[in-house]
Amino acid sequence: MKEQIKDKRTAIMETALKLFTERGFHGTSTAQISKDAGVATGTLFNYFPTKEDLINSLYFEVKGDLSQAMGKDIEVESTFQDKLRKIWSNLVKWGVGNQDEFLFVGQFCSSPYITKFTRDEVMKEYVFLHKLVDEGIKTGEIRDFSAELTIAMFYQGSRAVVNFILDSDSSLDENKVLEDGFQIIWRGLAKK
């Protein structure tokens, strides 16, 4: 029974991700989500009482997956720069490998439908990044800019690199682009 419940919820979430990304919030009806997910509309409302609840749950889940991907294997890196490079690499590779999720986060990160509560809960998943940036500022590895601004620029830079890779032809050397993108960000942050 629990597997069936998980399957229905997963189908709803996967379908909503695709439709919200393609059509936006207002262009996506709960009836369409239900139909495409293969569940009754009542079933959708059983899991998510409102469309806003659905989009907040989806945002929380996708951002949680992203934070897990970003933090993967950073503990094996020894220097601050290498840790930041690893997070960068993980972030860009996640974006390239999870295009729907990448587009969804970009599309809804400033959406009024994502509640303050959801944003606050999501930020708890990124404490490791805030701590790393604070550590880099404290130890003089990077300039004493606002940690929030530093993280926002880091993220937006990664979005540019993901888009560049996705929009390029197959002969592109993704590893070179990934490193070049990191160097652009690093040179702006590094304390000389």
MIKOLKOL-167737 format. One record per residue (C-alpha): residue in one letter; x negated, y, z. Coordinates in Angstrom, 2 decimals, always signed. Layout:
<sites>
+------+---------+---------+---------+
! type !       u !       v !       w !
+------+---------+---------+---------+
!    a !       X !       Y !       Z !
...
+------+---------+---------+---------+
</sites>
This chain:
<sites>
+------+---------+---------+---------+
! type !       u !       v !       w !
+------+---------+---------+---------+
!    m !   +0.00 !   +0.00 !   +0.00 !
!    k !   -2.79 !   +2.48 !   +0.91 !
!    e !   -4.51 !   +1.83 !   -2.42 !
!    q !   -1.27 !   +2.62 !   -4.29 !
!    i !   -0.94 !   +5.87 !   -2.33 !
!    k !   -4.55 !   +6.77 !   -3.08 !
!    d !   -4.05 !   +5.96 !   -6.77 !
!    k !   -1.01 !   +8.23 !   -7.04 !
!    r !   -2.72 !  +11.05 !   -5.20 !
!    t !   -5.83 !  +10.61 !   -7.32 !
!    a !   -3.76 !  +10.60 !  -10.51 !
!    i !   -2.04 !  +13.82 !   -9.44 !
!    m !   -5.34 !  +15.50 !   -8.56 !
!    e !   -7.09 !  +14.44 !  -11.78 !
!    t !   -4.16 !  +15.53 !  -13.91 !
!    a !   -3.81 !  +18.84 !  -12.08 !
!    l !   -7.53 !  +19.54 !  -12.56 !
!    k !   -7.26 !  +19.00 !  -16.30 !
!    l !   -4.06 !  +21.03 !  -16.69 !
!    f !   -5.09 !  +23.92 !  -14.43 !
!    t !   -8.36 !  +24.19 !  -16.33 !
!    e !   -6.66 !  +24.10 !  -19.73 !
!    r !   -3.55 !  +26.16 !  -18.97 !
!    g !   -4.20 !  +28.15 !  -15.81 !
!    f !   -2.04 !  +28.32 !  -12.71 !
!    h !   +1.09 !  +29.82 !  -14.25 !
!    g !   +0.84 !  +27.75 !  -17.43 !
!    t !   +0.87 !  +24.51 !  -15.45 !
!    s !   +4.18 !  +23.31 !  -14.07 !
!    t !   +4.55 !  +20.69 !  -11.38 !
!    a !   +6.89 !  +18.85 !  -13.76 !
!    q !   +4.08 !  +18.62 !  -16.34 !
!    i !   +1.58 !  +17.47 !  -13.73 !
!    s !   +4.00 !  +14.76 !  -12.57 !
!    k !   +4.77 !  +13.63 !  -16.11 !
!    d !   +1.13 !  +13.47 !  -17.19 !
!    a !   +0.11 !  +11.75 !  -13.92 !
!    g !   +2.84 !   +9.15 !  -14.37 !
!    v !   +4.56 !   +9.90 !  -11.06 !
!    a !   +7.95 !  +11.29 !  -10.12 !
!    t !   +8.06 !  +15.00 !   -9.30 !
!    g !   +9.32 !  +14.04 !   -5.84 !
!    t !   +6.17 !  +11.97 !   -5.36 !
!    l !   +4.01 !  +14.99 !   -6.21 !
!    f !   +5.90 !  +17.09 !   -3.65 !
!    n !   +5.51 !  +14.28 !   -1.13 !
!    y !   +1.72 !  +14.78 !   -1.30 !
!    f !   +1.71 !  +18.51 !   -2.02 !
!    p !   +4.78 !  +20.48 !   -0.89 !
!    t !   +3.94 !  +23.41 !   -3.20 !
!    k !   +1.82 !  +24.06 !   -6.26 !
!    e !   -0.29 !  +26.32 !   -4.05 !
!    d !   -0.93 !  +23.39 !   -1.68 !
!    l !   -2.02 !  +21.29 !   -4.65 !
!    i !   -4.43 !  +23.87 !   -6.03 !
!    n !   -5.92 !  +24.51 !   -2.57 !
!    s !   -6.42 !  +20.77 !   -2.00 !
!    l !   -7.99 !  +20.42 !   -5.41 !
!    y !  -10.27 !  +23.43 !   -4.86 !
!    f !  -11.37 !  +22.09 !   -1.47 !
!    e !  -12.10 !  +18.65 !   -2.92 !
!    v !  -14.00 !  +19.90 !   -5.96 !
!    k !  -16.06 !  +22.39 !   -3.94 !
!    g !  -16.80 !  +19.63 !   -1.42 !
!    d !  -18.04 !  +17.36 !   -4.21 !
!    l !  -20.17 !  +20.21 !   -5.52 !
!    s !  -21.76 !  +20.87 !   -2.11 !
!    q !  -22.58 !  +17.16 !   -1.76 !
!    a !  -24.18 !  +17.17 !   -5.20 !
!    m !  -26.17 !  +20.33 !   -4.49 !
!    g !  -27.61 !  +19.02 !   -1.23 !
!    k !  -28.58 !  +15.60 !   -2.60 !
!    d !  -32.19 !  +14.67 !   -1.82 !
!    i !  -33.33 !  +18.15 !   -0.74 !
!    e !  -34.77 !  +16.68 !   +2.46 !
!    v !  -37.48 !  +14.89 !   +0.44 !
!    e !  -38.82 !  +18.21 !   -0.82 !
!    s !  -41.56 !  +19.76 !   +1.29 !
!    t !  -41.70 !  +23.43 !   +0.30 !
!    f !  -39.00 !  +26.06 !   +0.36 !
!    q !  -39.37 !  +26.67 !   -3.38 !
!    d !  -39.06 !  +22.96 !   -4.15 !
!    k !  -35.95 !  +22.67 !   -1.99 !
!    l !  -34.37 !  +25.61 !   -3.76 !
!    r !  -35.40 !  +24.17 !   -7.15 !
!    k !  -33.80 !  +20.83 !   -6.20 !
!    i !  -30.54 !  +22.55 !   -5.25 !
!    w !  -30.66 !  +24.47 !   -8.54 !
!    s !  -31.29 !  +21.31 !  -10.54 !
!    n !  -28.52 !  +19.43 !   -8.73 !
!    l !  -26.10 !  +22.32 !   -9.28 !
!    v !  -26.80 !  +22.69 !  -13.00 !
!    k !  -26.71 !  +18.93 !  -13.62 !
!    w !  -23.41 !  +18.69 !  -11.74 !
!    g !  -21.96 !  +21.46 !  -13.92 !
!    v !  -23.09 !  +19.80 !  -17.14 !
!    g !  -21.88 !  +16.38 !  -16.00 !
!    n !  -18.56 !  +17.54 !  -14.53 !
!    q !  -17.31 !  +20.06 !  -17.04 !
!    d !  -13.66 !  +20.12 !  -15.94 !
!    e !  -14.64 !  +20.62 !  -12.31 !
!    f !  -17.22 !  +23.24 !  -13.31 !
!    l !  -14.63 !  +25.18 !  -15.29 !
!    f !  -12.06 !  +24.84 !  -12.52 !
!    v !  -14.39 !  +26.28 !   -9.86 !
!    g !  -15.34 !  +29.18 !  -12.11 !
!    q !  -11.73 !  +29.85 !  -13.01 !
!    f !  -10.31 !  +29.70 !   -9.50 !
!    c !  -13.16 !  +30.91 !   -7.26 !
!    s !  -11.58 !  +34.38 !   -7.13 !
!    s !   -7.99 !  +33.28 !   -7.50 !
!    p !   -5.39 !  +34.77 !   -5.16 !
!    y !   -3.86 !  +31.26 !   -4.94 !
!    i !   -6.85 !  +29.96 !   -3.00 !
!    t !   -6.11 !  +30.83 !   +0.62 !
!    k !   -8.54 !  +32.41 !   +3.07 !
!    f !   -8.24 !  +29.27 !   +5.17 !
!    t !   -9.31 !  +27.09 !   +2.24 !
!    r !  -12.21 !  +29.43 !   +1.42 !
!    d !  -13.35 !  +29.41 !   +5.05 !
!    e !  -13.15 !  +25.62 !   +5.26 !
!    v !  -15.03 !  +25.25 !   +1.98 !
!    m !  -17.83 !  +27.52 !   +3.21 !
!    k !  -18.49 !  +25.09 !   +6.06 !
!    e !  -19.68 !  +22.66 !   +3.37 !
!    y !  -22.40 !  +25.13 !   +2.33 !
!    v !  -24.02 !  +25.79 !   +5.71 !
!    f !  -27.16 !  +23.98 !   +4.51 !
!    l !  -27.60 !  +26.53 !   +1.71 !
!    h !  -27.07 !  +29.52 !   +4.02 !
!    k !  -29.58 !  +28.07 !   +6.49 !
!    l !  -32.13 !  +27.53 !   +3.72 !
!    v !  -31.76 !  +31.08 !   +2.40 !
!    d !  -31.95 !  +32.51 !   +5.93 !
!    e !  -35.08 !  +30.42 !   +6.54 !
!    g !  -36.65 !  +31.70 !   +3.31 !
!    i !  -35.97 !  +35.29 !   +4.32 !
!    k !  -37.25 !  +34.75 !   +7.85 !
!    t !  -40.49 !  +33.07 !   +6.72 !
!    g !  -41.09 !  +35.65 !   +3.99 !
!    e !  -40.71 !  +33.17 !   +1.12 !
!    i !  -38.01 !  +35.34 !   -0.48 !
!    r !  -37.09 !  +38.99 !   -0.29 !
!    d !  -34.87 !  +40.25 !   +2.48 !
!    f !  -31.72 !  +40.58 !   +0.41 !
!    s !  -28.27 !  +39.80 !   +1.73 !
!    a !  -27.98 !  +36.02 !   +2.02 !
!    e !  -24.44 !  +36.17 !   +0.58 !
!    l !  -25.61 !  +38.19 !   -2.43 !
!    t !  -28.60 !  +35.89 !   -2.93 !
!    i !  -26.34 !  +32.82 !   -2.96 !
!    a !  -23.83 !  +34.52 !   -5.29 !
!    m !  -26.58 !  +35.45 !   -7.76 !
!    f !  -28.03 !  +31.94 !   -7.53 !
!    y !  -24.63 !  +30.43 !   -8.30 !
!    q !  -23.83 !  +32.84 !  -11.14 !
!    g !  -27.26 !  +32.21 !  -12.66 !
!    s !  -26.58 !  +28.48 !  -12.58 !
!    r !  -23.26 !  +29.07 !  -14.34 !
!    a !  -25.07 !  +30.92 !  -17.12 !
!    v !  -27.50 !  +28.02 !  -17.54 !
!    v !  -24.71 !  +25.42 !  -17.56 !
!    n !  -22.81 !  +27.41 !  -20.20 !
!    f !  -26.00 !  +27.83 !  -22.25 !
!    i !  -26.61 !  +24.08 !  -22.19 !
!    l !  -23.00 !  +23.20 !  -22.99 !
!    d !  -22.88 !  +25.68 !  -25.88 !
!    s !  -26.20 !  +24.55 !  -27.41 !
!    d !  -26.89 !  +21.79 !  -29.88 !
!    s !  -28.17 !  +18.37 !  -28.91 !
!    s !  -31.82 !  +19.20 !  -29.73 !
!    l !  -32.04 !  +21.46 !  -26.69 !
!    d !  -34.60 !  +20.47 !  -24.05 !
!    e !  -32.28 !  +20.62 !  -21.02 !
!    n !  -35.14 !  +20.17 !  -18.52 !
!    k !  -36.98 !  +23.17 !  -19.96 !
!    v !  -33.84 !  +25.32 !  -19.89 !
!    l !  -33.15 !  +24.17 !  -16.34 !
!    e !  -36.68 !  +25.14 !  -15.20 !
!    d !  -36.68 !  +28.42 !  -17.16 !
!    g !  -33.39 !  +29.36 !  -15.51 !
!    f !  -34.80 !  +28.55 !  -12.10 !
!    q !  -37.90 !  +30.64 !  -12.79 !
!    i !  -35.76 !  +33.65 !  -13.72 !
!    i !  -33.95 !  +33.37 !  -10.38 !
!    w !  -37.09 !  +32.54 !   -8.41 !
!    r !  -39.06 !  +35.50 !   -9.77 !
!    g !  -36.25 !  +37.80 !   -8.72 !
!    l !  -36.19 !  +36.35 !   -5.20 !
!    a !  -39.81 !  +35.49 !   -4.43 !
!    k !  -41.68 !  +37.85 !   -2.18 !
!    k !  -44.95 !  +38.69 !   -3.94 !
+------+---------+---------+---------+
</sites>
